C-alpha cells in the first residue's frame, strides 16, 4: 500500500512558523509545502473553480512525484445538487486536467441536506472519464447508508470517502473500490482541533486492515486552524510508517 498523506490546502497564514519559515514569502509556500508533503487536496476549488491555467501553473511548480486531489466545485454538488451533471463535470475536468500526471482523485462532498438518490449519483459518476479518473464521494446525510448506494459506488469504481469528525467515523467504513480516501475534519484532543495519538493509531489500523500492499489510500487533514493539520499529518505519517505501511513524505 502507498498511503498518501497531506492536508486540505496549503495557504494558511497560521502555518507560518509551523510549516513555513518566516523568511519564505507566501508566493513560494507551495514549493515549500512540497518539500514536506507529496500530496495536497485543493479545497478552495470547491468555492471557486480555478482556471485550467491555474492548474497548469500548479503542475509546473510541484515535483514529479507530487499528487493533487481536487475537491469538486460547489456548483456541481451544492447548487446543481448533482442534477444535469454533464456540463459541470465537463468544465471541472477540462480545468483540473491541466494538472496532467499530477492529478489525483476528485472529491465530491455532498451537502448535508441532500438526501440519498441512487439514480442521481449514478448519472453523475457516469459523466466522469473512466477509469482514468478516481472519484471519491463524501455524503453527509444518513439516508445514504444503504446497500443500493454502496452498489452504485462499487459499480462505478468510486470510493466512499471515510470522514472523521471528532475522532469518530462519520460514515460507514465501506470499501467500495481498490483504493481509499480518508478526510480528518476535527479531532477531540485538548488543543482544539488536534487529534490525539490514540485516534490516529486507530485510523492507521483501520486502513491497514482494509487495503492491501499494492493499493493506494489518500488521507487529508482538514483541521487547518493553529497548524493542527500539519502536526497531525506528521504524527499520522510516523504512526503508519511504524506499522510497516509505505507512506509518502511528511514533516
N, C-alpha and C positions, 0 to 999 in steps of 0.2 A: 504494500500500500504506500502511496505517496499522500501524505497529509499536508495540504497547502494551508498555511496559517497566515492570516493577515487581519487587517482592520477595515472598517467600513468608511473609507475616505482617508485622506492624509493631511488636509489643510485645516488644522485646528490650532488656534493661537495658544491654547493652554498646553500644547505639546512642546512649545519652546522650553528648553532646559529639561524636558522629559525624554524626547526623541531627537530634537533638533538643537544643535549647539547654538549659542546666542549669536555667533558670528556668521551663521549661514542664513542668507536672505530668503524670504518666503518663496521667491520665484524659483529657488533651487531645492525646495523641500521635497519635490517628487524624486529628484535624483538622490537626495539624502535618504529618503524613505527606502528606496530600492537597495541600498547597501545593508539595510536591516531586515527587510522582508522581501519575499519573492512573489507576493501576490497582494492585490488590493481589490476591494469591492467599491466600485464607483457609485456611491449612494446618491450624490446630487443629481445624477441623470434622471432620478425619479421626479424631481421638481422642475427641471428644465433640460430637455434632451440636448446634449451638446451636438455641435455640427460634426459632420464627417471630418472636417479639417481639424477640429479639436482632438478627435480620436486619433487621427493620423499623427498629430503632433505628440500626443502621449506615447504612441507606438515608437516614435523616433527617440524619445527621451529615456526609455526603460531598456534594461539589458535583455539579451536574447532568451534568458530563462524565466522571464517575468510573465505572470498571468494576471489578466484584468477581468474580473467579474463585473457585470453591468446590471444594475437594478433598472428594470423597465420603467419607462415614463408613466407617470400617473394618468396621462391622457388615455392610455390603454386600460389600465387597471381600475382607476378611480372615477374618471369622467365617463368613459365609454362603458366601464364595468364589464369588460370582455366582449361587449356586443360589437358586431361589424368589425371584426379584428383585422381584416386583410390589410387595409391601408395603414393603421397604426403599427402593425407588426412589420410591414414592409419598410416603413420610414425608420423604425427603430433599428432594424437590421442593416439597412443601407448605410446608416450613420455608424453603428457600432463596428461594422466590418472594416472600417478604417483602421482598426487595431491590427488587422491582419492576423498573423500567427500568435499574437499576444492575447487575442480574445479568448476568454474562458467562458464559464456558464453565464446565462442570462437569468436573472431572478424576477419572478412575477410575485410581488407581495400584494395580496388581495385586501380590499377594505374590510374592516371588522364588521361592517353592516351588510356585506354581500353574502347572501345565503347560498348554499350549495346548488349548483346547476351542472350536472354532468355533461349535458349536451353542449352548453356554452363553453365549458372548459375544453372539451374535446375539439370543438371547432376552432378555438383559439390556438391550441397546441398544434393543430394540423397546418396552421399558417407558417410556422417556423421552418426554415430549411433543415431538413432531417436527412441523415443522422449527425451531420457535422456540428450542429449547434446543440449544446447541452442546456436544457431548461430546468430550472428549479421553481417550484410553486410553494408559496407560503400563505395558505388560507388562514384566516383569523376569526372564523365563526364556527362554532361547534357542529353545525349541521354538515360540515364537510367530511366528518369522520365516518364514512360509510364504505362498504365493500365496493359499491358502484364507482365511487370516486377513486378508490385505490386501483381498480381495474383500468380506469381511464389513464391514470398516470403510468401504470405498467405498460399498457398497450402503446403509449406514445413515447416510452423511454424517458419520461420526465421524472425528476427526483422530487419527493416530498421534502421540503426544507424542514429540518428539525430545528425548531426555535426554542430557545431557553429564555424564560422570564423569571427573575428572582430565584435562580438556581434550580428551577424545575422545568421539565419539558412542557411546553405549551401546545404540543402536537403529539399525535401518536408516533411511535418510533417505527414507522413502516419503512422497509427497504423496498423501493419500487423500481429500481434500476441498478446498473452495475457501478454506480458512483454515488457519492453522498454530498450533502450540503448542509452545514450547520451554522446557525446565527445565534450569537450571545448578546441579548439586549440589555440586561441589567442583573447584577448579582446581589447577594444579600450580605456581603462582608461588612465589617464595621465601617470601613471607609467607602461610603457610597460613591459610585455604583460598582465597586470592585466585586470580583468573585473570590470566594475562599478556595484554598488549595484542595480541600476535600471534594468540593463541587466539580472542580476542573478534573481531578483524578477520576471521578465517576464518569464524566463525559469521555475521557480517554478510553476507559474500559468499554463503554457502550460502542464507540467507534471500532475499536479493535475486535470486538465480538461480532460485529455486523459485516465488515468488509474484509476481503482477503488481501494478500500481499500485492497482487497485481492490479488493484483497483484504486481509484482516486477519491479523496474526500477533501472538500473545501470547507474551511472553518473561518468565520469572520466575527470579530468583536466590534459591536456597535455601541458599546458603553463608553463613548469617547470623552465625557467630562472628566477633568482633572488628570487626563492621561491614563485613565483606568484601562482602556482598551489596549494600549501599548504594553502596559505592565502585565495584564492578564494574558495577553497573547504570548509574552515571553515565558511566563510560568507554564502555560499550557503546552508550549512547544517543548520545554525542558521535560515536563512530565511525560509527554508522548514519546520523546526520544529515549527516556529511561526505561520505557517498557518494550523497547525494540522496534518501534514504528519508524519509518522513514519520514522525516519532517523537513519541510523547506525551512530556510534560514529565518530565525527570529532573533530579536536583540539579546 
